[in-house]
Amino acid sequence: MSKTVGSGLITLARPSCEAAGRSAIPSLRVAAGLATGTLVAVGLARFAYSLLLPAMQSDLHWTYAQAGTLNAAISIGYMIGAMLTPRLEKALGSRGGFIAGMLATATGLFITALFRDYIALLVLRFATGLALGPVFIGGYALAARAGAASGRSTLFSGVYGMGVGLGIVLTGLILPQLVTVARHWPEGWLALGLLTLIATAVAVPAVRRSPSAPAPVENVPRCSLRFLTPIFLAMFAYGAGYFALVTFIIAFLRASGYGHARILDFWIVAGAIEMLTMIFWGNMLARFRGGWGVALTNGLLIVSAVLLLVWHDAVTVMLTSVLFGASVLASGLSLFDYPRRLTPPEDWTRLIAALTAVFCLGQTLGPVFCGWLSDLGGLRVGILAAAGLLFLSIVAALAQRGKPA
C-alpha cells in the first residue's frame, strides 16, 4: 500500500466543518460503518487463522507448539499495539489512527501470503498484531463517542461489535472455498487482505462523521484508573477463559468425531448469532447496574461450555453454538461498557487501551494454562478450567464499585 494512498485515506477520515455540522447527532449508520473495525481486528486478522491453520500446518509441517506460538505472536503484538494507541491518537487523532491501522493490517495480511519461512511468518503475525490496537481501540472510542452524542452509547457499542460476527460468517463461507488443498493457504491470506481493504473503504464515510475526542481540560488531573482494578482482573480472566474455550471447544469437537463440515457449521452459526444479538445486548446491557451485565453474559458462556461436556450430540452442539455466539462478544462488550460509564469521555481511549492490553495478556496465557491442564487430565479438564476462569471474571466484576469519591 503506497504512502500516498494511505495518506489520502487518512486525510479523508478528517471531516470538514460543513460535514460535521450536518452530522451533529450521529446515526446508527456511523456505528455500522465503524463495525468494520471489529470485523477486521477480530474476525479477519485473528479468528480466521483457525480456518487456515490446518492447511498451513499440513503444508509447512508445523508442530502444535509452532502453530500455537504463531497465534501467541499476534496476541503479544496486539497487546503492545494497544498500549501504544493513546500515543498514536495524539499524533494522528482517533480517525487517522483507525484508518492507518486498517491499512497496516491489510498490508500485513497480504504479505503473509508471500512467505513460507516460520520465523518470517512469526514476525509478520506480531507486526499485524501491532496494527490491530489502533483499529479496535480507535474504532470503539469513535463508536462510543458517536453513541454518547446521540444518547445511545451502549447501543452504538453493540452495533460496533456486530462486525466480529460478520467476519466469522464471511471467513466461514469464503476461505474453505479457496483453500481446497493444503498448499493453497496463501490464497486465503490474500482474500483476507482484500476484504480488509474493502472494509477500510466502507469505514471512511463513518469515520468522517464520527465525533473527535474532546480536548482535555487544562489544569485538571487525568482520571486515575486504579479504582477499576476489579474490572481489570475481570477482563484478564475473561480473556484467558474465553480464548481457551474457543481453542478447546474446536479441539473437543474434533476429538468427539465431528468432521470439518460440522465444525464449520458451528463456526458460521456462532458468527451469525453473534451478529444478530449484538443490537439486543446493546440495548439490554445499558439497563444493568454494576457488574450484573458481565455476570449474565459470562454465565451464558459458561453454560454453553458445560452443556457440551455433558451432552455432545448434534442438537447440543448447535445449541452450544447459539449460546456461544450470543454471549462470547457480549461478555467483552459488557466489560468495556461498564467501566466506560464510570470514566469521563476524554479518558476513554486510555481506558480502552488498558483494558485491551490486559485482555490480550489473558488471551496469551489462558490457552497455555488450560492446555497444560488438558495434557494432564484431558480436554474436559481444560474446558472446565476455562469455565472456571470465566466464573472468576464474574466474581471480580461484581466486586467493582462505582465512581471514586
C-alpha positions as CSV (number, residue, x, y, z in Angstrom):
1,M,0.0,0.0,0.0
2,S,1.6,3.2,-1.1
3,K,2.2,6.1,1.3
4,T,0.3,8.4,-1.0
5,V,-2.8,6.3,-0.9
6,G,-2.6,5.8,2.8
7,S,-2.2,9.5,3.5
8,G,-5.1,10.2,1.2
9,L,-7.4,7.8,3.1
10,I,-6.3,9.2,6.5
11,T,-7.0,12.7,5.2
12,L,-10.5,11.6,4.1
13,A,-11.1,10.5,7.6
14,R,-10.9,14.1,8.8
15,P,-14.4,15.7,8.4
16,S,-14.8,19.2,7.1
17,C,-16.7,21.7,9.3
18,E,-19.6,21.5,6.9
19,A,-19.9,17.7,7.2
20,A,-19.6,17.9,10.9
21,G,-22.4,20.4,11.1
22,R,-24.7,18.1,9.1
23,S,-23.8,15.2,11.4
24,A,-24.2,16.8,14.8
25,I,-26.2,13.8,16.0
26,P,-24.6,10.6,14.6
27,S,-26.9,7.9,13.3
28,L,-26.6,4.2,13.7
29,R,-25.1,4.1,10.2
30,V,-21.9,5.6,11.8
31,A,-21.7,2.7,14.3
32,A,-22.4,0.2,11.4
33,G,-19.6,1.7,9.3
34,L,-17.2,1.7,12.3
35,A,-18.1,-2.0,12.9
36,T,-15.5,-2.8,10.1
37,G,-13.0,-2.3,12.9
38,T,-14.1,-5.4,14.8
39,L,-14.7,-7.2,11.5
40,V,-11.0,-6.7,10.7
41,A,-9.3,-6.7,14.1
42,V,-11.1,-9.9,15.4
43,G,-13.0,-11.6,12.5
44,L,-10.4,-11.4,9.7
45,A,-7.0,-10.8,11.3
46,R,-7.4,-13.1,14.3
47,F,-10.2,-15.7,14.2
48,A,-9.7,-16.5,10.5
49,Y,-6.3,-18.1,11.4
50,S,-8.2,-21.0,12.9
51,L,-9.7,-21.8,9.5
52,L,-6.3,-21.5,7.7
53,L,-4.3,-23.3,10.4
54,P,-5.0,-26.9,9.3
55,A,-3.8,-26.3,5.7
56,M,-0.7,-24.3,6.9
57,Q,0.2,-27.0,9.5
58,S,-0.1,-29.7,6.9
59,D,1.8,-27.9,4.1
60,L,4.5,-26.4,6.3
61,H,4.8,-29.4,8.7
62,W,4.4,-27.5,11.9
63,T,4.1,-28.9,15.4
64,Y,1.1,-27.9,17.6
65,A,3.6,-25.8,19.6
66,Q,4.6,-23.9,16.5
67,A,1.0,-23.3,15.5
68,G,0.1,-22.1,19.0
69,T,3.2,-19.8,19.1
70,L,2.2,-18.1,15.9
71,N,-1.2,-17.3,17.5
72,A,0.5,-16.0,20.6
73,A,2.6,-13.7,18.4
74,I,-0.4,-11.7,17.2
75,S,-1.7,-11.5,20.8
76,I,1.5,-10.1,22.0
77,G,1.7,-7.6,19.1
78,Y,-2.0,-6.7,19.8
79,M,-1.2,-6.1,23.5
80,I,1.8,-3.8,22.7
81,G,-0.2,-2.0,20.0
82,A,-3.0,-1.4,22.5
83,M,-0.5,0.3,24.9
84,L,0.9,2.5,22.1
85,T,-2.5,3.5,20.7
86,P,-3.0,6.6,23.0
87,R,0.3,8.0,21.7
88,L,-0.7,7.3,18.1
89,E,-4.0,9.1,18.8
90,K,-2.1,12.2,19.9
91,A,-0.2,12.1,16.6
92,L,-2.9,11.2,14.1
93,G,-6.1,11.6,16.1
94,S,-8.6,8.8,16.6
95,R,-9.8,8.9,13.0
96,G,-6.4,8.9,11.4
97,G,-5.0,6.2,13.7
98,F,-8.0,4.0,12.9
99,I,-7.6,4.3,9.2
100,A,-3.8,3.9,9.4
101,G,-4.2,0.7,11.5
102,M,-6.7,-0.7,8.9
103,L,-4.2,-0.1,6.0
104,A,-1.3,-1.6,8.0
105,T,-3.4,-4.6,8.8
106,A,-4.3,-5.1,5.1
107,T,-0.6,-4.8,4.3
108,G,0.3,-7.4,6.9
109,L,-2.3,-9.9,5.7
110,F,-1.2,-9.5,2.0
111,I,2.5,-10.0,2.9
112,T,1.7,-13.1,5.0
113,A,0.7,-14.9,1.7
114,L,4.3,-14.4,0.3
115,F,6.3,-16.3,3.0
116,R,6.7,-19.9,4.0
117,D,9.5,-19.4,6.5
118,Y,8.3,-19.9,10.0
119,I,10.3,-17.0,11.6
120,A,9.2,-14.6,8.9
121,L,5.6,-15.6,9.5
122,L,6.1,-15.2,13.2
123,V,7.4,-11.6,12.7
124,L,4.5,-10.8,10.3
125,R,1.9,-12.0,12.8
126,F,3.5,-9.9,15.5
127,A,3.6,-6.8,13.3
128,T,0.0,-7.4,12.2
129,G,-1.0,-7.5,15.9
130,L,0.6,-4.1,16.5
131,A,-1.7,-2.6,13.8
132,L,-4.8,-4.1,15.5
133,G,-4.5,-1.9,18.6
134,P,-5.5,1.4,16.9
135,V,-8.1,-0.4,14.8
136,F,-10.1,-2.0,17.6
137,I,-9.5,0.7,20.2
138,G,-9.8,3.7,17.9
139,G,-13.0,2.2,16.4
140,Y,-14.5,1.5,19.8
141,A,-13.7,5.0,21.0
142,L,-15.2,6.6,17.9
143,A,-18.4,4.4,18.2
144,A,-18.7,5.2,21.9
145,R,-18.4,9.0,21.3
146,A,-20.9,8.8,18.5
147,G,-23.3,7.0,20.8
148,A,-22.7,9.5,23.6
149,A,-23.5,12.3,21.2
150,S,-26.8,10.6,20.3
151,G,-27.6,9.5,23.9
152,R,-27.3,5.7,22.9
153,S,-23.7,4.9,23.8
154,T,-24.2,1.2,24.7
155,L,-26.3,0.6,21.7
156,F,-23.7,2.1,19.4
157,S,-21.0,-0.1,21.1
158,G,-23.2,-3.1,20.5
159,V,-23.6,-2.3,16.8
160,Y,-19.8,-1.9,16.6
161,G,-19.4,-5.4,18.0
162,M,-21.5,-6.8,15.2
163,G,-18.5,-6.7,12.9
164,V,-17.0,-9.7,14.6
165,G,-19.9,-12.0,13.7
166,L,-19.9,-10.7,10.1
167,G,-16.2,-11.5,9.9
168,I,-16.7,-15.0,11.3
169,V,-19.5,-15.7,8.8
170,L,-17.6,-14.3,5.8
171,T,-14.5,-16.3,6.5
172,G,-16.5,-19.4,7.1
173,L,-18.2,-19.0,3.7
174,I,-15.1,-17.8,1.7
175,L,-12.0,-19.4,3.0
176,P,-13.0,-23.1,2.7
177,Q,-13.9,-22.4,-1.0
178,L,-10.4,-21.0,-1.7
179,V,-8.3,-23.4,0.4
180,T,-9.4,-26.6,-1.2
181,V,-5.9,-28.2,-0.8
182,A,-3.2,-27.5,1.8
183,R,-0.8,-25.7,-0.5
184,H,-3.5,-23.1,-1.3
185,W,-3.4,-21.4,2.1
186,P,-1.7,-18.2,0.7
187,E,-4.9,-17.6,-1.3
188,G,-6.7,-17.4,2.0
189,W,-4.4,-14.6,3.3
190,L,-4.8,-12.7,0.0
191,A,-8.6,-12.9,0.4
192,L,-8.3,-11.6,4.0
193,G,-6.2,-8.7,2.8
194,L,-8.6,-7.8,0.0
195,L,-11.6,-8.0,2.5
196,T,-9.7,-5.6,4.8
197,L,-9.1,-3.1,2.0
198,I,-12.9,-3.2,1.2
199,A,-13.7,-2.8,4.9
200,T,-11.4,0.3,5.0
201,A,-13.2,1.9,2.1
202,V,-16.6,1.2,3.8
203,A,-15.3,2.7,7.1
204,V,-14.2,6.1,5.7
205,P,-17.6,7.8,5.5
206,A,-18.4,6.7,9.0
207,V,-15.1,7.8,10.3
208,R,-15.6,11.2,8.8
209,R,-19.0,11.6,10.5
210,S,-17.8,10.4,13.9
211,P,-17.0,12.9,16.7
212,S,-13.4,13.6,17.6
213,A,-12.0,13.2,21.1
214,P,-12.8,16.1,23.4
215,A,-9.9,18.3,24.2
216,P,-8.5,17.7,27.7
217,V,-9.4,20.4,30.2
218,E,-6.3,22.3,31.2
219,N,-5.1,22.2,34.9
220,V,-7.4,19.3,35.6
221,P,-5.7,16.0,36.6
222,R,-6.5,12.9,34.4
223,C,-8.8,10.3,36.0
224,S,-6.8,7.6,37.8
225,L,-7.8,4.1,36.6
226,R,-6.7,2.4,39.8
227,F,-10.2,2.2,41.2
228,L,-11.0,-0.1,38.3
229,T,-8.7,-2.8,39.5
230,P,-11.5,-5.4,39.9
231,I,-12.7,-4.8,36.3
232,F,-9.1,-5.2,35.0
233,L,-8.9,-8.5,36.8
234,A,-12.3,-9.5,35.4
235,M,-11.1,-8.6,31.9
236,F,-7.9,-10.7,32.3
237,A,-9.9,-13.7,33.5
238,Y,-12.4,-13.3,30.6
239,G,-9.6,-13.0,28.0
240,A,-8.0,-16.2,29.4
241,G,-11.2,-18.2,29.8
242,Y,-12.9,-17.2,26.5
243,F,-9.8,-17.7,24.3
244,A,-9.1,-21.1,25.9
245,L,-12.7,-22.0,25.4
246,V,-12.5,-21.1,21.7
247,T,-9.4,-23.2,21.3
248,F,-10.6,-26.3,23.2
249,I,-14.2,-26.3,22.1
250,I,-13.0,-26.8,18.5
251,A,-10.4,-29.4,19.6
252,F,-13.1,-31.2,21.7
253,L,-15.5,-31.3,18.7
254,R,-12.7,-32.9,16.6
255,A,-11.9,-35.4,19.3
256,S,-15.6,-36.3,19.6
257,G,-15.6,-37.3,15.9
258,Y,-17.2,-34.3,14.3
259,G,-15.9,-33.6,10.8
260,H,-14.8,-30.4,9.1
261,A,-18.2,-29.7,7.7
262,R,-20.0,-29.9,11.2
263,I,-17.3,-27.8,12.8
264,L,-17.7,-25.2,10.0
265,D,-21.5,-25.2,10.7
266,F,-20.7,-24.5,14.4
267,W,-18.4,-21.6,13.3
268,I,-20.9,-20.0,10.9
269,V,-23.9,-20.3,13.2
270,A,-21.9,-18.8,16.2
271,G,-20.9,-15.9,14.0
272,A,-24.4,-15.3,12.7
273,I,-25.9,-15.4,16.2
274,E,-23.3,-13.0,17.5
275,M,-24.1,-10.5,14.7
276,L,-27.8,-10.8,15.2
277,T,-27.8,-10.5,19.0
278,M,-25.4,-7.5,19.5
279,I,-28.1,-4.9,19.0
280,F,-30.2,-6.7,21.7
281,W,-27.2,-6.7,24.0
282,G,-26.5,-3.0,23.2
283,N,-30.0,-2.1,24.5
284,M,-30.0,-4.6,27.3
285,L,-26.6,-4.0,29.0
286,A,-27.4,-0.3,29.5
287,R,-30.1,-1.4,31.9
288,F,-27.8,-3.4,34.2
289,R,-26.3,-1.9,37.3
290,G,-22.7,-2.7,38.3
291,G,-21.2,-6.0,37.1
292,W,-24.5,-7.8,36.5
293,G,-24.3,-7.5,32.8
294,V,-20.9,-9.3,33.0
295,A,-22.5,-11.9,35.2
296,L,-25.3,-12.6,32.7
297,T,-23.2,-12.8,29.6
298,N,-20.3,-14.8,31.1
299,G,-22.9,-17.0,32.7
300,L,-24.3,-17.9,29.3
301,L,-20.8,-18.6,28.0
302,I,-20.2,-21.0,30.9
303,V,-23.5,-22.8,30.3
304,S,-22.5,-23.3,26.6
305,A,-19.3,-25.0,27.7
306,V,-20.9,-27.2,30.4
307,L,-23.7,-28.3,28.0
308,L,-21.1,-29.6,25.6
309,L,-19.3,-31.5,28.3
310,V,-22.5,-33.2,29.4
311,W,-24.1,-33.9,26.0
312,H,-22.3,-33.6,22.7
313,D,-24.9,-34.9,20.3
314,A,-25.7,-32.9,17.1
315,V,-28.5,-30.9,18.7
316,T,-26.4,-29.9,21.7
317,V,-23.6,-28.9,19.5
318,M,-25.9,-26.4,17.7
319,L,-27.4,-25.2,21.0
320,T,-23.8,-24.6,22.2
321,S,-23.0,-22.7,19.1
322,V,-26.1,-20.5,19.6
323,L,-25.3,-19.8,23.2
324,F,-21.6,-19.3,22.5
325,G,-22.3,-16.9,19.7
326,A,-24.9,-15.0,21.7
327,S,-22.6,-14.4,24.6
328,V,-18.9,-14.5,23.7
329,L,-18.5,-10.9,22.4
330,A,-21.4,-9.6,24.5
331,S,-19.2,-10.5,27.5
332,G,-16.4,-8.4,26.1
333,L,-18.8,-5.5,25.4
334,S,-20.1,-5.6,29.0
335,L,-16.6,-5.5,30.3
336,F,-15.7,-2.5,28.1
337,D,-19.1,-0.7,28.6
338,Y,-19.3,-0.8,32.4
339,P,-16.0,0.9,33.2
340,R,-16.6,3.4,30.3
341,R,-19.7,4.6,32.1
342,L,-17.5,5.3,35.2
343,T,-14.9,7.5,33.4
344,P,-15.1,10.8,31.5
345,P,-15.0,10.7,27.7
346,E,-11.5,12.3,27.5
347,D,-10.2,9.2,29.2
348,W,-11.9,6.6,27.1
349,T,-9.1,5.9,24.7
350,R,-6.7,5.4,27.6
351,L,-9.2,3.2,29.4
352,I,-9.9,1.0,26.3
353,A,-6.2,0.7,25.6
354,A,-5.5,-0.5,29.1
355,L,-8.4,-2.9,29.1
356,T,-7.4,-4.3,25.7
357,A,-3.8,-4.8,26.9
358,V,-5.0,-6.8,29.9
359,F,-7.4,-8.7,27.7
360,C,-4.5,-9.7,25.3
361,L,-2.4,-10.8,28.2
362,G,-5.2,-13.1,29.3
363,Q,-5.6,-14.4,25.8
364,T,-1.9,-15.2,25.6
365,L,-1.7,-17.1,29.0
366,G,-5.2,-18.7,29.2
367,P,-4.7,-21.3,26.4
368,V,-1.3,-22.2,27.7
369,F,-2.6,-22.8,31.3
370,C,-5.7,-24.7,30.1
371,G,-3.7,-26.6,27.5
372,W,-1.3,-27.7,30.3
373,L,-4.2,-29.0,32.4
374,S,-5.6,-30.7,29.3
375,D,-2.3,-32.6,28.8
376,L,-2.6,-33.8,32.4
377,G,-6.3,-34.7,32.6
378,G,-7.8,-34.4,29.1
379,L,-9.8,-31.8,27.2
380,R,-12.7,-31.9,29.6
381,V,-10.4,-30.6,32.3
382,G,-9.1,-27.9,30.1
383,I,-12.7,-26.7,29.2
384,L,-13.7,-26.8,32.8
385,A,-10.7,-24.7,33.7
386,A,-11.7,-22.2,31.0
387,A,-15.2,-22.1,32.5
388,G,-13.7,-21.6,36.0
389,L,-11.7,-18.5,34.7
390,L,-15.0,-17.1,33.3
391,F,-16.6,-17.6,36.7
392,L,-13.7,-15.7,38.3
393,S,-14.4,-12.9,35.8
394,I,-17.9,-12.7,37.1
395,V,-16.8,-12.6,40.8
396,A,-14.3,-9.8,40.0
397,A,-16.8,-7.7,38.0
398,L,-19.3,-7.9,40.8
399,A,-16.7,-6.7,43.2
400,Q,-16.2,-3.4,41.2
401,R,-17.7,-0.3,42.9
402,G,-18.9,2.9,41.3
403,K,-17.0,6.1,40.6
404,P,-14.4,7.1,43.2
405,A,-15.2,9.8,45.6
